[in-house]
Amino acid sequence: MIKNYFITAFRNFKRNKSYTLLNTMGLTVGIGACFLIFLIIQFESSFDNFHPKKNSIYRIG
């Protein structure tokens, strides 16, 4: 059953090359953007972790 799904999907990919390429590029950009946002949030959250009272530190300005 799964083999049939893969064969059907491959045939559709061959027929609609531009549509497949556009969807693949959009998925790649979306995953890359999510990964970049995750890295930025992780970088910004990693400051001042060495202080014993890090929850009491506030940023002014």
N, C-alpha and C positions, 0 to 999 in steps of 0.2 A: 504494500500500500504506500509506504513512504517512498519507495523507488519510483512509483508512478507520479507522486508529487514533484520529485526532483526532475523527472523527465519533462513534465508539463512546464515547470518553471524555467528550465533551460530553453525550451522551445519558445516560450514567451520572451525571454531575454534576447534570443537571436532575432526575433521579429521586430521588437521595439528597442533597438539599440540606443537611440537618442533618449528615449524615456527612461531606460534603465540607467544610462550614464548620468542623467540629470538627478534621478533619485539617489543614486549612490553618492554623488558629489554632495548633495544636500545632507545626507545622513553623515557623511564624513565631516562636513563643516559643523554640524550640530554636536557631534560627539567631541570634536576638538574644542569647541567653545565651552562645553560643559567641563571638560578636563582643565582648560585654562582658568575658568572661574573657580574651580575647586582648588587649584594651586595658589591662586591669589588669596583666597580666603584662608587657606592653611598658612601661607606666609604671613599674613596680617595677624593671625591669631597666635603666632609663635613668639611674639615679643613679650618681654617681662615675665617669663615663666620661672626665672631663677629667684625671684623675690619670695620671701616667706609669706608675705601678706599680699599676694598678687591680686586678690579680689578687691582690695582697698585702694588700688591705684587708679587714678582718673586722668584723663587727658583734657587739658584746657587749651583752647585756641584752635 
